[in-house]
């Protein structure tokens, strides 16, 4: 039984096959064969780009008539696929254009030979990656594994100003004492300390703040003071509030529409007072 080829070996196989075909075409030097080859390449590119255009057009049509929820557009798959088209698709067009105009560039005979092989390989390598973006392996496994690797890289992406785990414990306990956080427990406290002290980013928000957007903005400003690489977008990957999982734009908009201070402003500020454990709002 023939074993399936591993995805990571496909670019190497395409490279070898494309190089062999390119060398064969160059040695045969047949005008008719060149025309057939360029015809196949043109049809391949048109097929790939028309296929993606139909998906984007369908979504755009529903979106413009305020029916985007009805469009068959899985953002989890379509956005990574669109990324492939914006990178490898442009490479595909560029390499095909260079092959068509290789005689006009002014290479020497040796340089012309090298770049003919190079652009031919780049064309089929990019085309194979575009074809790959339509496979089940891409949508069911590749996207998930890539997201996981990116999340791992992001996990130490930000650094807050406090160095000691005990400081994060006090922030959590103060949030509890002032009734700004739901369902506190020893495990939640440990998760809070580990997440913020190690610069981790969870897949879903872990903590619900009993705050509105204006209060959330103040809490974020105090938490992120003197921090590095901790924008509001990352903060909202860790915390949600009364509004569920708000977007950064809505948090900024809420705080900019009013000149009044946030409700219980002093209490939020006291959450960052580490002199002693605060128990003014919660007992028992």
LINUR-V377411 format. One record per run of one state. SS is the DSSP state (2 for helix, 1 for strand, 0 for the rest). FROM is the first residue (numbers start at 0). TO is the last residue. If there is no record, write none. Layout:
SS;FROM;TO
SS;FROM;TO
This chain:
0;0;5
2;6;27
0;28;29
2;30;63
0;64;66
2;67;69
0;70;73
2;74;99
0;100;100
2;101;103
0;104;107
2;108;131
0;132;134
2;135;153
0;154;157
1;158;158
0;159;163
2;164;176
0;177;179
1;180;180
0;181;184
2;185;196
0;197;205
1;206;208
0;209;211
2;212;222
0;223;226
1;227;227
0;228;230
2;231;237
1;238;240
0;241;242
1;243;243
0;244;246
2;247;255
0;256;263
2;264;269
0;270;283
